[in-house]
Amino acid sequence: MPNQPTNLRAFVGRYRWVAGEVDTITLHGNSLTSALEGSPTPQFFIGRDSATYPDDLAVTTFYYNRDHKVAGYVYRRCDGQTVRASKLP
């Protein structure tokens, strides 16, 4: 896939949602999975910094800090809701 990031390990980690929930993103082979609720769900990159999930119209866009390290993401739903999740240390 041409838009696939070259370093998926940069996205691995735990991300805290505003509501206090924690999304755990892990690396499985050449793809990432997200486990916010229940079992892990695969993520599919649609751009260098953006991913989506099977059967989901939402888009996750990762953002970076000053050191160019992944600092969190914004989850945008098709109904206009957005959730910001900060990467935990």
Sequence and secondary structure as in RCSB ss.txt:
>XXXX:A:sequence
MPNQPTNLRAFVGRYRWVAGEVDTITLHGNSLTSALEGSPTPQFFIGRDSATYPDDLAVTTFYYNRDHKVAGYVY
RRCDGQTVRASKLP
>XXXX:A:secstr
 TT  S GGGG EEEEETTS EEEEEEETTEEEEESSSS EEEEESSSSEEE TT   EEEEEE TTS EEEEEE
E TTS EEEEEE  
